[in-house]
Amino acid sequence: MQVLVIAVLSAALIMAVVLLVMNKRRSGSVCDADAVINNIMTRSSIRAFTNEPLIDSQIETLLRAGMAAPSARNKQPWKFVVVKSRPLLRQIADSLPNTRLTSAACAIVVCGDMTKTLDGVDRDFWIHDCSAATENILLAAHALGLGAVWTGIFPNPDRVDKLRGLTDIPESQIPLCVIAIGRPAESPAPKDKWNPENYRMIE
Ligand SMILES: Cc1cc2nc3c(=O)[nH]c(=O)nc-3n(C[C@H](O)[C@H](O)[C@H](O)COP(=O)(O)O)c2cc1C
């Protein structure tokens, strides 16, 4: 009888430990998911920055996030130009006010590399690829406590030409957008864009 009780209690104890470990693992992954989803849902475009410079490790993290993006057939048809020079940032801001670089600490120009695109009708998938890289950079910036805004260049030919001239982008590359980045000097509330009319489900 005593042996039976010890066996049952031991089994219950082992079960409790197993459940505890499983629950801890599960809640750990839920926490990670919460953090990722929260980062996506709380991002907002930031267009005003303090004059604090970025540190190089932050810029490398942003570039790593950009290059981690998916791309059609993994072509990675992108090139990134990082502009830290204050006079050049000002010049770009003067020439292209939409880039919001007046107070930004740095700009990342996301370019499509036409030597690496898919062929024929699939060529323009480079736009999807570079857009995915851009969004990764925006989300990484937000996760680092930085502010950023995606500003459009391509397909506006005037913007493409001006930026190409100012940042020496070769003809083999097309600047898709400029991401203005810095320490945020504003904290706009994230816009609630949830709209059930914007999707349909096929079951
Ligand atoms: C393709 C694209 C081009 C954009 N161009 C500009 C721009 O030229 N200047 C600007 O200030 N914001 C620009 N934005 C940012 C949008 O205005 C912004 O994402 C939108 O208003 C939604 O606000 P949110 O980013 O805070 O959610 C652009 C965004 C995208 C995706």
The ligand as an SDF file (V2000), in Angstrom:
LIG
                    3D

 31 33  0  0  0  0  0  0  0  0999 V2000
    5.2510   54.1960  -50.7410 C   0  0  0  0  0  0  0  0  0  0  0  0
    5.2000   55.2180  -49.6350 C   0  0  0  0  0  0  0  0  0  0  0  0
    5.5770   56.5170  -49.9060 C   0  0  0  0  0  0  0  0  0  0  0  0
    5.5480   57.4660  -48.8900 C   0  0  0  0  0  0  0  0  0  0  0  0
    6.0120   58.7250  -49.1540 N   0  0  0  0  0  0  0  0  0  0  0  0
    6.0610   59.6390  -48.1570 C   0  0  0  0  0  0  0  0  0  0  0  0
    6.6470   60.9180  -48.4030 C   0  0  0  0  0  0  0  0  0  0  0  0
    7.0980   61.2210  -49.4960 O   0  0  0  0  0  0  0  0  0  0  0  0
    6.6960   61.8010  -47.3670 N   0  0  0  0  0  0  0  0  0  0  0  0
    6.1830   61.5020  -46.1150 C   0  0  0  0  0  0  0  0  0  0  0  0
    6.2680   62.3340  -45.2340 O   0  0  0  0  0  0  0  0  0  0  0  0
    5.6470   60.2690  -45.8630 N   0  0  0  0  0  0  0  0  0  0  0  0
    5.5730   59.3450  -46.8430 C   0  0  0  0  0  0  0  0  0  0  0  0
    5.0680   58.0950  -46.5870 N   0  0  0  0  0  0  0  0  0  0  0  0
    4.5530   57.7550  -45.2470 C   0  0  0  0  0  0  0  0  0  0  0  0
    3.0250   57.7300  -45.2420 C   0  0  0  0  0  0  0  0  0  0  0  0
    2.5260   59.0390  -45.3520 O   0  0  0  0  0  0  0  0  0  0  0  0
    2.5430   57.0390  -43.9520 C   0  0  0  0  0  0  0  0  0  0  0  0
    3.0290   55.7170  -43.9090 O   0  0  0  0  0  0  0  0  0  0  0  0
    1.0230   57.0150  -43.8710 C   0  0  0  0  0  0  0  0  0  0  0  0
    0.5080   58.3000  -43.7020 O   0  0  0  0  0  0  0  0  0  0  0  0
    0.5330   56.1380  -42.7200 C   0  0  0  0  0  0  0  0  0  0  0  0
    1.0340   56.6160  -41.4920 O   0  0  0  0  0  0  0  0  0  0  0  0
    1.8930   55.7010  -40.5280 P   0  0  0  0  0  0  0  0  0  0  0  0
    3.1500   55.3120  -41.2480 O   0  0  0  0  0  0  0  0  0  0  0  0
    2.1710   56.5710  -39.3320 O   0  0  0  0  0  0  0  0  0  0  0  0
    1.0780   54.4990  -40.1770 O   0  0  0  0  0  0  0  0  0  0  0  0
    5.0910   57.1180  -47.5820 C   0  0  0  0  0  0  0  0  0  0  0  0
    4.7080   55.8020  -47.3290 C   0  0  0  0  0  0  0  0  0  0  0  0
    4.7720   54.8610  -48.3370 C   0  0  0  0  0  0  0  0  0  0  0  0
    4.4170   53.4220  -48.0100 C   0  0  0  0  0  0  0  0  0  0  0  0
  1  2  1  0
  2  3  1  0
  2 30  2  0
  3  4  2  0
  4  5  1  0
  4 28  1  0
  5  6  2  0
  6  7  1  0
  6 13  1  0
  7  8  2  0
  7  9  1  0
  9 10  1  0
 10 11  2  0
 10 12  1  0
 12 13  2  0
 13 14  1  0
 14 15  1  0
 14 28  1  0
 15 16  1  0
 16 17  1  0
 16 18  1  0
 18 19  1  0
 18 20  1  0
 20 21  1  0
 20 22  1  0
 22 23  1  0
 23 24  1  0
 24 25  2  0
 24 26  1  0
 24 27  1  0
 28 29  2  0
 29 30  1  0
 30 31  1  0
M  END
$$$$
